[in-house]
Amino acid sequence: MKRVCVYCGSNFGDRPSYLAAAQLLGKELAVRDVELVYGGGNVGLMGAIADAVLAAGGHVIGVIPQALVDKEVAHRGLPDLRVVQSMHDRKSLMAELSDAFIAMPGGLGTLEEFCEIATWTQLGFHRKACGLLNVDGFYDGLLEFLNHATAEKFIRPEHRTIVLADNDPGALLTRLETYELPNVQKWIDSNQQ
């Protein structure tokens, strides 16, 4: 695992533990010589994790649409800032560059990006592990929903295992590195669900 994409809030959130987790994850990535791929911002948890990786001697690749550069939220201290035209281009390039994905606490954008990338894993568009950094139970509700959707047969049990979760950054990285993705297609044939 050479690069991990981290989705996270452009705000700090209400708890100091969110910032602490971003800083710890950033340091852990650098110590493991794993590059960070993220949304290229200098604000909130986004900026905090990038700064933590850089402070620990790691490498950061930021991917940001021109519209956000124009709003002056781009992190100008990055060694590798890639400016793209759209959010779609951003998500595509981040996926292409990364070997695994982590969602930290965040809002709608974080959730949307993580759910899309986990869906791509489920559909077999790539075979990359996806994890939630469940700081202070932030993702407990989402995990409960995934379990409910599995019980209601909207998600296969094998596909439910695609989304890993841990509250410890180092443990989550280890799980992502060692995870064996299920070799099950979304649909077996057109007559089965």
C-alpha positions, -999 to +999 in steps of 0.1 A: +000+000+000+018+031-013-009+057-012-041+061+009-069+085+000-084+102+030-118+119+028-126+142+057-143+174+067-134+209+055-143+219+091-129+208+124-161+195+139-172+200+175-148+177+193-110+181+198-107+143+192-114+148+154-084+170+150-063+147+172-073+118+150-064+137+118-030+145+132-024+110+144-035+094+111-012+119+092+018+110+114+010+072+111+009+075+073+043+093+072+059+068+096+047+039+074+060+057+043+025+058+028+016+089+008-015+108+015-040+116-013-067+140-003-088+169-016-061+195-016-077+220+009-060+240+036-091+241+058-105+219+086-095+183+090-083+183+054-056+209+061-048+193+094-040+158+080-020+173+052+000+194+077+006+164+100+019+142+071+042+170+060+054+177+095+063+140+099+083+140+067+057+123+045+045+130+010+011+146+002-008+147-031-037+172-032-063+171-059-086+201-061-109+216-086-101+251-101-133+265-086-119+258-050-085+272-059-103+304-070-120+305-035-085+304-020-089+271-001-061+253-018-031+242+004-002+261-011+024+242+010+019+209-008+048+194-028+022+180-053-010+200-059-030+188-089-057+212-101-085+197-121-116+211-138-145+195-119-154+175-088-159+144-111-123+148-123-112+152-087-128+120-075-116+101-105-080+111-101-080+105-064-093+070-070-067+064-097-038+075-075-048+056-043-044+020-031-070+023-003-095+048+011-103+061+045-132+084+056-127+105+087-154+125+103-170+149+078-202+160+062-221+153+030-191+155+007-171+131+028-200+106+029-208+109-008-171+104-018-167+074+005-200+057-005-191+061-042-157+046-038-170+017-017-197+011-044-169+010-070-153-018-049-186-036-047-191-034-084-156-046-092-145-014-108-114-017-086-102-040-058-092-015-031-100-016+006-123+010+022-123+020+059-140+043+083-120+060+110-147+059+136-136+086+160-157+087+191-184+066+174-189+092+146-198+065+121-218+042+144-251+053+127-237+045+092-224+011+104-258+004+119-274+013+086-250-010+066-258-039+090-296-032+086-293-030+048-275-064+049-301-079+072-328-066+047-309-082+018-299-050+000-263-057+007-248-092+005-229-103+036-197-107+016-201-071+003-208-058+038-172-067+047-160-042+021-164-013+046-139-018+075-141+004+106-118+011+135-113+040+160-075+037+159-057+051+129-028+026+131-051-004+135-072+008+106-042+012+083-030-023+092-064-037+085-065-020+051-030-033+042-039-069+051-076-071+040-086-097+014-115-084-006-143-108-013-142-123-048-180-120-053-197-102-082-225-079-075-248-099-097-241-135-106-262-134-137-292-114-150-317-137-133-302-135-098-301-107-073 
